[in-house]
């Protein structure tokens, strides 16, 4: 894992999300989104991990939970359900590490493509996803809060050597 600029002594690590993480996950979720997921939604999503239909992880710097992300699996596709980073930790590589773990997991599970929605105004997230090979494929009108549009993005061929090379290049450029 990478090291963050501000706290060079603390490594960024990830682990599987568990119910014990939800208090902090909810703090981040409620701080970021006008209509956050509920505690119950996260509990349901975590329960679906046992069936192999979902996967969620949390990111730590030292003993501080700073972000989380998740996947939903459908056939040969993996759908990024969320990537969220505490505002105090944004811009420091946390989302990149979360995405690295998610794309590697999707590849390891035999997925051929990944998809996600991103708010049309969230250019930082769009830039991150483009680094991973995601390209715009459509728009969901008024997807967020029945107000903001979402850009649908896809990364195809995640099982190819070319995609793996892209991931390795991103890994090699971590701080």
N, CA, C and O atoms as a DFTB+ gen file, in Angstrom:
700 C
 N C O
     1  1       0.832      -1.177       0.000
     2  2       0.000       0.000       0.000
     3  2       0.883       1.249       0.000
     4  3       2.082       1.189       0.271
     5  1       0.259       2.362      -0.308
     6  2       1.033       3.597      -0.416
     7  2       1.147       4.305       0.929
     8  3       0.474       3.954       1.898
     9  1       2.010       5.302       0.960
    10  2       2.136       6.164       2.131
    11  2       1.584       7.525       1.769
    12  3       1.801       8.005       0.656
    13  1       0.883       8.146       2.679
    14  2       0.305       9.456       2.432
    15  2       1.295      10.537       2.813
    16  3       2.123      10.361       3.707
    17  1       1.194      11.665       2.115
    18  2       2.161      12.743       2.322
    19  2       2.145      13.290       3.740
    20  3       3.206      13.493       4.329
    21  1       0.966      13.534       4.300
    22  2       0.905      14.210       5.592
    23  2       1.365      13.327       6.741
    24  3       2.011      13.821       7.665
    25  1       1.056      12.054       6.712
    26  2       1.391      11.159       7.818
    27  2       2.282      10.045       7.272
    28  3       1.848       8.902       7.133
    29  1       3.497      10.384       6.973
    30  2       4.413       9.448       6.321
    31  2       4.681       8.196       7.148
    32  3       5.101       7.178       6.598
    33  1       4.448       8.250       8.449
    34  2       4.726       7.080       9.274
    35  2       3.592       6.072       9.260
    36  3       3.789       4.937       9.693
    37  1       2.407       6.443       8.777
    38  2       1.258       5.552       8.777
    39  2       0.965       5.050       7.370
    40  3       0.735       5.840       6.455
    41  1       0.975       3.738       7.206
    42  2       0.677       3.137       5.911
    43  2      -0.827       3.147       5.658
    44  3      -1.627       3.072       6.591
    45  1      -1.191       3.239       4.405
    46  2      -2.580       3.088       3.993
    47  2      -2.829       1.608       3.791
    48  3      -2.132       0.955       3.015
    49  1      -3.817       1.080       4.484
    50  2      -4.169      -0.331       4.361
    51  2      -5.662      -0.444       4.080
    52  3      -6.436       0.470       4.362
    53  1      -6.042      -1.575       3.524
    54  2      -7.464      -1.842       3.308
    55  2      -7.801      -3.198       3.900
    56  3      -6.953      -4.081       4.032
    57  1      -9.076      -3.330       4.254
    58  2      -9.566      -4.616       4.747
    59  2     -11.043      -4.726       4.409
    60  3     -11.694      -3.730       4.093
    61  1     -11.559      -5.920       4.477
    62  2     -12.968      -6.159       4.205
    63  2     -13.841      -5.408       5.201
    64  3     -13.577      -5.421       6.403
    65  1     -14.878      -4.757       4.693
    66  2     -15.802      -4.030       5.564
    67  2     -16.598      -5.023       6.411
    68  3     -17.057      -6.059       5.930
    69  1     -16.743      -4.674       7.672
    70  2     -17.542      -5.445       8.629
    71  2     -18.515      -4.486       9.320
    72  3     -18.382      -3.267       9.223
    73  1     -19.485      -5.058      10.012
    74  2     -20.459      -4.230      10.730
    75  2     -19.778      -3.302      11.732
    76  3     -20.254      -2.192      11.968
    77  1     -18.683      -3.740      12.314
    78  2     -17.994      -2.911      13.310
    79  2     -17.459      -1.606      12.715
    80  3     -17.167      -0.664      13.451
    81  1     -17.331      -1.549      11.396
    82  2     -16.834      -0.349      10.728
    83  2     -17.938       0.685      10.470
    84  3     -17.644       1.832      10.134
    85  1     -19.190       0.288      10.625
    86  2     -20.282       1.106      10.113
    87  2     -20.471       2.445      10.814
    88  3     -20.942       3.393      10.186
    89  1     -20.124       2.558      12.081
    90  2     -20.269       3.859      12.737
    91  2     -19.434       4.907      12.006
    92  3     -19.921       5.998      11.707
    93  1     -18.181       4.574      11.722
    94  2     -17.293       5.525      11.029
    95  2     -17.683       5.671       9.554
    96  3     -17.632       6.770       9.002
    97  1     -18.071       4.565       8.921
    98  2     -18.533       4.631       7.524
    99  2     -19.713       5.586       7.430
   100  3     -19.779       6.398       6.507
   101  1     -20.644       5.497       8.372
   102  2     -21.817       6.372       8.348
   103  2     -21.428       7.834       8.569
   104  3     -22.037       8.724       7.976
   105  1     -20.438       8.093       9.399
   106  2     -19.971       9.480       9.585
   107  2     -19.482      10.052       8.258
   108  3     -19.815      11.182       7.901
   109  1     -18.692       9.270       7.531
   110  2     -18.181       9.728       6.232
   111  2     -19.334       9.873       5.255
   112  3     -19.463      10.905       4.596
   113  1     -20.177       8.847       5.153
   114  2     -21.314       8.841       4.228
   115  2     -22.209      10.063       4.454
   116  3     -22.555      10.769       3.507
   117  1     -22.578      10.306       5.708
   118  2     -23.479      11.414       6.020
   119  2     -22.819      12.772       5.825
   120  3     -23.503      13.765       5.575
   121  1     -21.497      12.823       5.935
   122  2     -20.785      14.073       5.703
   123  2     -20.603      14.414       4.235
   124  3     -20.390      15.574       3.881
   125  1     -20.687      13.399       3.379
   126  2     -20.426      13.617       1.957
   127  2     -21.673      13.824       1.100
   128  3     -21.649      14.593       0.139
   129  1     -22.759      13.138       1.448
   130  2     -23.883      13.045       0.516
   131  2     -25.157      13.678       1.059
   132  3     -25.492      13.502       2.231
   133  1     -25.867      14.415       0.209
   134  2     -27.143      15.004       0.620
   135  2     -28.186      13.934       0.980
   136  3     -29.010      14.138       1.872
   137  1     -28.139      12.792       0.276
   138  2     -29.037      11.674       0.566
   139  2     -28.188      10.422       0.761
   140  3     -28.082       9.593      -0.143
   141  1     -27.589      10.285       1.932
   142  2     -26.674       9.165       2.170
   143  2     -27.403       7.830       2.257
   144  3     -28.602       7.759       2.525
   145  1     -26.624       6.772       2.017
   146  2     -27.145       5.443       2.288
   147  2     -27.449       5.361       3.784
   148  3     -26.842       6.067       4.589
   149  1     -28.380       4.504       4.141
   150  2     -28.712       4.306       5.549
   151  2     -27.832       3.203       6.142
   152  3     -27.207       2.419       5.428
   153  1     -27.809       3.176       7.455
   154  2     -27.109       2.101       8.170
   155  2     -27.659       0.752       7.709
   156  3     -26.899      -0.185       7.465
   157  1     -28.957       0.665       7.596
   158  2     -29.608      -0.590       7.162
   159  2     -29.139      -1.002       5.762
   160  3     -28.921      -2.186       5.507
   161  1     -28.984      -0.041       4.866
   162  2     -28.502      -0.358       3.509
   163  2     -27.117      -0.990       3.582
   164  3     -26.855      -1.998       2.927
   165  1     -26.235      -0.399       4.375
   166  2     -24.897      -0.974       4.505
   167  2     -24.943      -2.366       5.135
   168  3     -24.209      -3.257       4.707
   169  1     -25.783      -2.564       6.133
   170  2     -25.907      -3.893       6.754
   171  2     -26.369      -4.909       5.708
   172  3     -25.840      -6.018       5.645
   173  1     -27.346      -4.535       4.896
   174  2     -27.826      -5.430       3.843
   175  2     -26.718      -5.737       2.840
   176  3     -26.525      -6.891       2.458
   177  1     -25.994      -4.708       2.416
   178  2     -24.915      -4.905       1.446
   179  2     -23.830      -5.837       2.020
   180  3     -23.330      -6.719       1.321
   181  1     -23.475      -5.632       3.292
   182  2     -22.470      -6.490       3.921
   183  2     -22.968      -7.933       3.974
   184  3     -22.192      -8.864       3.761
   185  1     -24.251      -8.123       4.255
   186  2     -24.784      -9.486       4.318
   187  2     -24.727     -10.171       2.954
   188  3     -24.594     -11.393       2.883
   189  1     -24.827      -9.403       1.879
   190  2     -24.751      -9.971       0.529
   191  2     -23.334     -10.401       0.156
   192  3     -23.142     -11.111      -0.831
   193  1     -22.342      -9.975       0.938
   194  2     -20.962     -10.420       0.670
   195  2     -20.847     -11.929       0.894
   196  3     -20.092     -12.600       0.191
   197  1     -21.584     -12.466       1.863
   198  2     -21.516     -13.914       2.127
   199  2     -21.944     -14.730       0.919
   200  3     -21.452     -15.837       0.699
   201  1     -22.861     -14.177       0.143
   202  2     -23.362     -14.868      -1.049
   203  2     -22.469     -14.629      -2.262
   204  3     -22.668     -15.244      -3.309
   205  1     -21.495     -13.749      -2.128
   206  2     -20.616     -13.438      -3.252
   207  2     -21.178     -12.414      -4.212
   208  3     -20.601     -12.182      -5.274
   209  1     -22.303     -11.790      -3.857
   210  2     -22.937     -10.818      -4.752
   211  2     -22.359      -9.415      -4.602
   212  3     -22.526      -8.575      -5.486
   213  1     -21.684      -9.162      -3.490
   214  2     -21.113      -7.850      -3.209
   215  2     -19.740      -8.018      -2.576
   216  3     -19.374      -9.089      -2.092
   217  1     -18.989      -6.907      -2.599
   218  2     -17.755      -6.834      -1.820
   219  2     -17.547      -5.380      -1.412
   220  3     -17.655      -4.469      -2.233
   221  1     -17.246      -5.176      -0.125
   222  2     -16.978      -3.843       0.397
   223  2     -15.682      -3.866       1.181
   224  3     -15.356      -4.850       1.845
   225  1     -14.947      -2.765       1.093
   226  2     -13.708      -2.644       1.849
   227  2     -13.655      -1.283       2.506
   228  3     -14.352      -0.347       2.114
   229  1     -12.811      -1.199       3.514
   230  2     -12.539       0.074       4.181
   231  2     -11.043       0.341       4.075
   232  3     -10.233      -0.583       3.997
   233  1     -10.697       1.625       4.074
   234  2      -9.297       2.045       4.003
   235  2      -8.927       2.742       5.299
   236  3      -9.675       3.575       5.811
   237  1      -7.767       2.391       5.818
   238  2      -7.245       2.968       7.054
   239  2      -5.911       3.642       6.793
   240  3      -5.118       3.185       5.971
   241  1      -5.674       4.735       7.503
   242  2      -4.334       5.292       7.647
   243  2      -4.046       5.161       9.135
   244  3      -4.676       5.820       9.963
   245  1      -3.094       4.308       9.461
   246  2      -2.884       3.970      10.866
   247  2      -4.148       3.327      11.397
   248  3      -4.614       2.327      10.850
   249  1      -4.707       3.889      12.457
   250  2      -5.940       3.343      13.019
   251  2      -7.165       4.202      12.701
   252  3      -8.203       4.066      13.348
   253  1      -7.047       5.091      11.699
   254  2      -8.145       5.976      11.308
   255  2      -8.776       5.478      10.017
   256  3      -8.107       5.380       8.988
   257  1     -10.081       5.160      10.074
   258  2     -10.813       4.756       8.875
   259  2     -11.054       6.018       8.047
   260  3     -11.720       6.947       8.502
   261  1     -10.504       6.046       6.818
   262  2     -10.541       7.266       6.005
   263  2     -11.368       7.135       4.732
   264  3     -11.605       8.130       4.047
   265  1     -11.811       5.918       4.405
   266  2     -12.605       5.757       3.193
   267  2     -13.125       4.349       3.050
   268  3     -12.801       3.463       3.840
   269  1     -13.940       4.155       2.026
   270  2     -14.511       2.839       1.759
   271  2     -14.956       2.767       0.305
   272  3     -15.092       3.787      -0.371
   273  1     -15.178       1.556      -0.156
   274  2     -15.651       1.351      -1.513
   275  2     -16.311       0.004      -1.628
   276  3     -16.161      -0.857      -0.762
   277  1     -17.052      -0.172      -2.720
   278  2     -17.752      -1.433      -2.872
   279  2     -18.022      -1.811      -4.308
   280  3     -17.979      -0.985      -5.221
   281  1     -18.305      -3.097      -4.476
   282  2     -18.635      -3.673      -5.777
   283  2     -19.895      -4.517      -5.668
   284  3     -20.156      -5.139      -4.639
   285  1     -20.668      -4.529      -6.742
   286  2     -21.775      -5.447      -6.921
   287  2     -21.441      -6.286      -8.156
   288  3     -21.039      -5.744      -9.186
   289  1     -21.605      -7.591      -8.053
   290  2     -21.272      -8.478      -9.155
   291  2     -22.542      -8.921      -9.872
   292  3     -23.536      -9.281      -9.242
   293  1     -22.487      -8.888     -11.199
   294  2     -23.611      -9.319     -12.026
   295  2     -23.037      -9.999     -13.264
   296  3     -22.560      -9.333     -14.183
   297  1     -23.087     -11.317     -13.279
   298  2     -22.507     -12.052     -14.396
   299  2     -21.022     -11.771     -14.503
   300  3     -20.281     -11.944     -13.536
   301  1     -20.583     -11.334     -15.683
   302  2     -19.177     -11.031     -15.927
   303  2     -18.812      -9.580     -15.626
   304  3     -17.692      -9.146     -15.895
   305  1     -19.760      -8.836     -15.067
   306  2     -19.538      -7.417     -14.800
   307  2     -19.430      -7.149     -13.306
   308  3     -20.011      -7.857     -12.484
   309  1     -18.671      -6.109     -12.977
   310  2     -18.606      -5.609     -11.609
   311  2     -19.039      -4.145     -11.650
   312  3     -18.537      -3.357     -12.451
   313  1     -19.974      -3.799     -10.777
   314  2     -20.478      -2.436     -10.693
   315  2     -19.912      -1.789      -9.440
   316  3     -20.127      -2.283      -8.333
   317  1     -19.185      -0.679      -9.607
   318  2     -18.667       0.056      -8.458
   319  2     -19.856       0.774      -7.828
   320  3     -20.425       1.690      -8.422
   321  1     -20.225       0.351      -6.624
   322  2     -21.389       0.942      -5.954
   323  2     -21.038       2.252      -5.281
   324  3     -21.847       3.179      -5.257
   325  1     -19.828       2.335      -4.732
   326  2     -19.397       3.573      -4.099
   327  2     -17.894       3.565      -3.853
   328  3     -17.273       2.522      -3.645
   329  1     -17.348       4.751      -3.884
   330  2     -15.984       5.039      -3.445
   331  2     -16.110       6.361      -2.700
   332  3     -16.478       7.380      -3.285
   333  1     -15.804       6.336      -1.413
   334  2     -15.965       7.538      -0.604
   335  2     -14.747       7.723       0.295
   336  3     -14.253       6.770       0.898
   337  1     -14.274       8.962       0.374
   338  2     -13.099       9.293       1.182
   339  2     -13.447      10.493       2.055
   340  3     -14.016      11.477       1.580
   341  1     -13.100      10.400       3.331
   342  2     -13.277      11.503       4.264
   343  2     -12.677      12.763       3.633
   344  3     -11.553      12.718       3.134
   345  1     -13.401      13.882       3.644
   346  2     -12.883      15.110       3.017
   347  2     -11.492      15.521       3.507
   348  3     -10.718      16.097       2.742
   349  1     -11.166      15.233       4.763
   350  2      -9.836      15.575       5.274
   351  2      -8.733      14.750       4.621
   352  3      -7.559      15.111       4.710
   353  1      -9.090      13.655       3.969
   354  2      -8.104      12.764       3.364
   355  2      -8.185      12.736       1.837
   356  3      -7.441      11.992       1.199
   357  1      -9.062      13.523       1.249
   358  2      -9.184      13.543      -0.206
   359  2      -7.943      14.154      -0.843
   360  3      -7.292      15.020      -0.259
   361  1      -7.628      13.695      -2.039
   362  2      -6.484      14.207      -2.777
   363  2      -5.154      13.636      -2.335
   364  3      -4.103      14.171      -2.689
   365  1      -5.180      12.548      -1.562
   366  2      -3.946      11.966      -1.034
   367  2      -3.737      10.513      -1.447
   368  3      -2.907       9.816      -0.863
   369  1      -4.477      10.057      -2.439
   370  2      -4.271       8.709      -2.947
   371  2      -5.159       7.638      -2.352
   372  3      -5.036       6.469      -2.717
   373  1      -6.053       8.004      -1.444
   374  2      -6.908       7.001      -0.812
   375  2      -7.854       6.375      -1.842
   376  3      -7.965       5.151      -1.911
   377  1      -8.532       7.196      -2.637
   378  2      -9.470       6.670      -3.639
   379  2      -8.739       5.813      -4.675
   380  3      -9.282       4.814      -5.146
   381  1      -7.523       6.195      -5.027
   382  2      -6.738       5.382      -5.969
   383  2      -6.486       4.000      -5.386
   384  3      -6.628       2.996      -6.084
   385  1      -6.113       3.940      -4.113
   386  2      -5.868       2.632      -3.475
   387  2      -7.142       1.799      -3.412
   388  3      -7.115       0.591      -3.648
   389  1      -8.253       2.449      -3.093
   390  2      -9.525       1.725      -3.058
   391  2      -9.833       1.164      -4.436
   392  3     -10.196      -0.005      -4.568
   393  1      -9.690       1.996      -5.463
   394  2      -9.962       1.532      -6.829
   395  2      -9.009       0.421      -7.251
   396  3      -9.428      -0.531      -7.911
   397  1      -7.733       0.525      -6.881
   398  2      -6.797      -0.553      -7.202
   399  2      -7.289      -1.877      -6.624
   400  3      -7.315      -2.893      -7.318
   401  1      -7.675      -1.860      -5.362
   402  2      -8.175      -3.090      -4.743
   403  2      -9.436      -3.591      -5.434
   404  3      -9.582      -4.793      -5.658
   405  1     -10.346      -2.687      -5.772
   406  2     -11.594      -3.107      -6.401
   407  2     -11.380      -3.686      -7.794
   408  3     -11.980      -4.707      -8.131
   409  1     -10.538      -3.056      -8.612
   410  2     -10.337      -3.585      -9.964
   411  2      -9.578      -4.911      -9.925
   412  3      -9.857      -5.803     -10.725
   413  1      -8.642      -5.046      -9.021
   414  2      -7.912      -6.313      -8.918
   415  2      -8.856      -7.415      -8.449
   416  3      -8.800      -8.535      -8.957
   417  1      -9.713      -7.112      -7.496
   418  2     -10.698      -8.094      -7.039
   419  2     -11.630      -8.502      -8.184
   420  3     -11.903      -9.688      -8.371
   421  1     -12.114      -7.528      -8.944
   422  2     -13.007      -7.835     -10.067
   423  2     -12.303      -8.727     -11.093
   424  3     -12.892      -9.684     -11.594
   425  1     -11.049      -8.412     -11.401
   426  2     -10.263      -9.263     -12.331
   427  2     -10.119     -10.669     -11.773
   428  3     -10.338     -11.653     -12.479
   429  1      -9.746     -10.756     -10.492
   430  2      -9.546     -12.063      -9.869
   431  2     -10.829     -12.887      -9.852
   432  3     -10.772     -14.116      -9.867
   433  1     -11.977     -12.230      -9.820
   434  2     -13.259     -12.934      -9.829
   435  2     -13.695     -13.315     -11.232
   436  3     -14.740     -13.941     -11.408
   437  1     -12.904     -12.945     -12.235
   438  2     -13.225     -13.315     -13.604
   439  2     -14.120     -12.338     -14.333
   440  3     -14.669     -12.671     -15.383
   441  1     -14.278     -11.149     -13.805
   442  2     -15.096     -10.152     -14.486
   443  2     -14.388      -9.681     -15.754
   444  3     -13.159      -9.650     -15.825
   445  1     -15.178      -9.322     -16.737
   446  2     -14.661      -8.846     -18.013
   447  2     -14.776      -7.332     -18.158
   448  3     -14.062      -6.716     -18.950
   449  1     -15.696      -6.736     -17.372
   450  2     -15.936      -5.297     -17.471
   451  2     -16.370      -4.763     -16.111
   452  3     -16.825      -5.501     -15.238
   453  1     -16.210      -3.455     -15.970
   454  2     -16.667      -2.756     -14.769
   455  2     -17.445      -1.520     -15.199
   456  3     -17.195      -0.938     -16.255
   457  1     -18.382      -1.142     -14.364
   458  2     -19.179       0.047     -14.642
   459  2     -19.405       0.819     -13.348
   460  3     -19.212       0.299     -12.249
   461  1     -19.815       2.062     -13.505
   462  2     -20.130       2.920     -12.361
   463  2     -20.891       4.131     -12.855
   464  3     -20.939       4.407     -14.053
   465  1     -21.489       4.854     -11.913
   466  2     -22.061       6.159     -12.180
   467  2     -21.284       7.170     -11.360
   468  3     -20.862       6.893     -10.237
   469  1     -21.103       8.341     -11.938
   470  2     -20.409       9.420     -11.237
   471  2     -21.160      10.716     -11.511
   472  3     -21.612      10.976     -12.626
   473  1     -21.277      11.519     -10.461
   474  2     -21.973      12.797     -10.597
   475  2     -21.291      13.631     -11.690
   476  3     -20.063      13.721     -11.725
   477  1     -22.072      14.230     -12.569
   478  2     -21.515      14.974     -13.708
   479  2     -20.633      16.131     -13.271
   480  3     -19.790      16.580     -14.048
   481  1     -20.802      16.625     -12.055
   482  2     -19.979      17.736     -11.570
   483  2     -18.716      17.273     -10.849
   484  3     -17.866      18.098     -10.515
   485  1     -18.579      15.981     -10.605
   486  2     -17.441      15.465      -9.842
   487  2     -16.276      15.149     -10.790
   488  3     -16.015      13.989     -11.111
   489  1     -15.602      16.182     -11.218
   490  2     -14.531      16.021     -12.207
   491  2     -13.321      15.282     -11.628
   492  3     -12.630      14.574     -12.360
   493  1     -13.054      15.434     -10.330
   494  2     -11.928      14.712      -9.728
   495  2     -12.160      13.207      -9.804
   496  3     -11.249      12.458     -10.157
   497  1     -13.366      12.760      -9.478
   498  2     -13.677      11.331      -9.562
   499  2     -13.634      10.859     -11.011
   500  3     -13.127       9.773     -11.292
   501  1     -14.154      11.653     -11.921
   502  2     -14.123      11.273     -13.341
   503  2     -12.687      11.082     -13.810
   504  3     -12.389      10.143     -14.549
   505  1     -11.805      11.965     -13.385
   506  2     -10.394      11.858     -13.758
   507  2      -9.784      10.573     -13.197
   508  3      -9.051       9.872     -13.894
   509  1     -10.090      10.268     -11.941
   510  2      -9.608       9.025     -11.339
   511  2     -10.075       7.828     -12.155
   512  3      -9.269       6.958     -12.486
   513  1     -11.345       7.768     -12.480
   514  2     -11.888       6.618     -13.201
   515  2     -11.295       6.509     -14.604
   516  3     -11.069       5.402     -15.093
   517  1     -11.045       7.630     -15.251
   518  2     -10.412       7.593     -16.576
   519  2      -9.009       6.981     -16.499
   520  3      -8.597       6.259     -17.406
   521  1      -8.274       7.270     -15.413
   522  2      -6.952       6.658     -15.237
   523  2      -7.046       5.141     -15.254
   524  3      -6.122       4.463     -15.703
   525  1      -8.156       4.610     -14.768
   526  2      -8.360       3.169     -14.730
   527  2      -8.994       2.628     -16.012
   528  3      -9.335       1.447     -16.081
   529  1      -9.153       3.470     -17.012
   530  2      -9.675       3.012     -18.287
   531  2     -11.176       3.125     -18.449
   532  3     -11.720       2.648     -19.445
   533  1     -11.861       3.741     -17.501
   534  2     -13.299       3.941     -17.635
   535  2     -13.552       5.061     -18.638
   536  3     -12.847       6.070     -18.649
   537  1     -14.563       4.872     -19.475
   538  2     -14.938       5.893     -20.458
   539  2     -16.444       6.137     -20.350
   540  3     -17.205       5.224     -20.027
   541  1     -16.870       7.376     -20.623
   542  2     -18.307       7.674     -20.567
   543  2     -19.072       6.849     -21.599
   544  3     -18.616       6.657     -22.726
   545  1     -20.245       6.366     -21.189
   546  2     -21.063       5.557     -22.090
   547  2     -22.522       6.011     -22.113
   548  3     -23.325       5.486     -22.884
   549  1     -22.861       6.975     -21.278
   550  2     -24.237       7.453     -21.244
   551  2     -24.462       8.375     -20.062
   552  3     -23.567       8.645     -19.262
   553  1     -25.701       8.848     -19.988
   554  2     -26.106       9.773     -18.924
   555  2     -27.381       9.225     -18.278
   556  3     -28.288       8.752     -18.963
   557  1     -27.429       9.300     -16.965
   558  2     -28.678       9.041     -16.235
   559  2     -29.150      10.411     -15.743
   560  3     -28.554      11.004     -14.845
   561  1     -30.221      10.891     -16.345
   562  2     -30.763      12.215     -16.018
   563  2     -31.306      12.228     -14.587
   564  3     -32.009      11.311     -14.165
   565  1     -30.964      13.281     -13.860
   566  2     -31.469      13.511     -12.503
   567  2     -31.295      12.282     -11.600
   568  3     -32.180      11.963     -10.806
   569  1     -30.188      11.616     -11.721
   570  2     -29.914      10.385     -10.968
   571  2     -29.665      10.656      -9.490
   572  3     -30.093       9.884      -8.632
   573  1     -28.980      11.742      -9.194
   574  2     -28.636      12.084      -7.820
   575  2     -29.626      13.101      -7.268
   576  3     -29.777      14.200      -7.801
   577  1     -30.308      12.702      -6.171
   578  2     -31.273      13.564      -5.492
   579  2     -32.349      14.087      -6.448
   580  3     -32.928      15.149      -6.224
   581  1     -32.603      13.333      -7.504
   582  2     -33.588      13.726      -8.512
   583  2     -33.273      15.112      -9.084
   584  3     -34.167      15.863      -9.474
   585  1     -31.946      15.430      -9.120
   586  2     -31.510      16.754      -9.550
   587  2     -30.311      16.662     -10.487
   588  3     -30.378      17.126     -11.626
   589  1     -29.210      16.065     -10.016
   590  2     -27.966      16.028     -10.789
   591  2     -27.878      14.784     -11.673
   592  3     -28.283      13.688     -11.289
   593  1     -27.337      14.996     -12.865
   594  2     -27.133      13.883     -13.785
   595  2     -25.936      13.044     -13.368
   596  3     -25.001      13.535     -12.735
   597  1     -25.985      11.769     -13.735
   598  2     -24.860      10.865     -13.541
   599  2     -24.300      10.495     -14.905
   600  3     -25.047      10.274     -15.858
   601  1     -22.988      10.431     -14.984
   602  2     -22.326       9.900     -16.171
   603  2     -22.099       8.415     -15.912
   604  3     -21.507       8.035     -14.902
   605  1     -22.573       7.587     -16.828
   606  2     -22.327       6.149     -16.755
   607  2     -20.979       5.910     -17.421
   608  3     -20.753       6.338     -18.553
   609  1     -20.088       5.226     -16.717
   610  2     -18.765       4.936     -17.272
   611  2     -18.534       3.428     -17.253
   612  3     -18.991       2.727     -16.350
   613  1     -17.823       2.947     -18.254
   614  2     -17.486       1.526     -18.378
   615  2     -15.992       1.363     -18.624
   616  3     -15.360       2.192     -19.279
   617  1     -15.452       0.299     -18.094
   618  2     -14.103      -0.171     -18.434
   619  2     -14.280      -1.602     -18.933
   620  3     -14.629      -2.500     -18.168
   621  1     -14.040      -1.797     -20.206
   622  2     -14.156      -3.130     -20.800
   623  2     -12.772      -3.769     -20.884
   624  3     -11.755      -3.077     -20.848
   625  1     -12.748      -5.074     -20.995
   626  2     -11.485      -5.783     -21.167
   627  2     -10.606      -5.777     -19.935
   628  3      -9.380      -5.755     -20.046
   629  1     -11.219      -5.798     -18.761
   630  2     -10.398      -5.766     -17.545
   631  2      -9.638      -7.078     -17.339
   632  3      -8.769      -7.170     -16.472
   633  1      -9.969      -8.077     -18.132
   634  2      -9.279      -9.367     -18.059
   635  2      -8.058      -9.425     -18.979
   636  3      -7.374     -10.447     -19.026
   637  1      -7.780      -8.358     -19.702
   638  2      -6.711      -8.382     -20.704
   639  2      -5.362      -8.001     -20.099
   640  3      -5.304      -7.334     -19.066
   641  1      -4.283      -8.427     -20.747
   642  2      -2.949      -8.008     -20.312
   643  2      -2.771      -6.491     -20.366
   644  3      -2.047      -5.924     -19.547
   645  1      -3.426      -5.831     -21.322
   646  2      -3.318      -4.380     -21.436
   647  2      -3.909      -3.686     -20.209
   648  3      -3.344      -2.714     -19.707
   649  1      -5.037      -4.184     -19.734
   650  2      -5.640      -3.589     -18.539
   651  2      -4.749      -3.840     -17.329
   652  3      -4.555      -2.945     -16.506
   653  1      -4.214      -5.035     -17.217
   654  2      -3.325      -5.338     -16.093
   655  2      -2.106      -4.420     -16.126
   656  3      -1.644      -3.970     -15.077
   657  1      -1.591      -4.142     -17.299
   658  2      -0.459      -3.223     -17.423
   659  2      -0.840      -1.821     -16.952
   660  3      -0.047      -1.151     -16.290
   661  1      -2.056      -1.373     -17.293
   662  2      -2.549      -0.075     -16.829
   663  2      -2.576      -0.036     -15.304
   664  3      -2.146       0.945     -14.697
   665  1      -3.084      -1.107     -14.682
   666  2      -3.160      -1.187     -13.227
   667  2      -1.755      -1.174     -12.622
   668  3      -1.510      -0.477     -11.637
   669  1      -0.846      -1.930     -13.200
   670  2       0.532      -1.969     -12.691
   671  2       1.195      -0.599     -12.798
   672  3       1.962      -0.214     -11.916
   673  1       0.910       0.135     -13.861
   674  2       1.452       1.481     -14.029
   675  2       0.913       2.421     -12.934
   676  3       1.665       3.204     -12.355
   677  1      -0.380       2.330     -12.666
   678  2      -0.962       3.137     -11.581
   679  2      -0.307       2.779     -10.249
   680  3       0.037       3.663      -9.465
   681  1      -0.137       1.477      -9.995
   682  2       0.521       1.034      -8.759
   683  2       1.933       1.600      -8.647
   684  3       2.360       2.020      -7.572
   685  1       2.647       1.607      -9.759
   686  2       4.043       2.050      -9.722
   687  2       4.184       3.555      -9.477
   688  3       5.249       4.026      -9.077
   689  1       3.121       4.293      -9.716
   690  2       3.170       5.754      -9.560
   691  2       2.621       6.228      -8.215
   692  3       2.454       7.428      -8.000
   693  1       2.344       5.298      -7.322
   694  2       1.844       5.699      -5.999
   695  2       2.932       6.435      -5.260
   696  3       4.119       6.169      -5.446
   697  1       2.509       7.384      -4.400
   698  2       3.503       8.120      -3.615
   699  2       4.225       7.197      -2.636
   700  3       5.097       7.647      -1.893
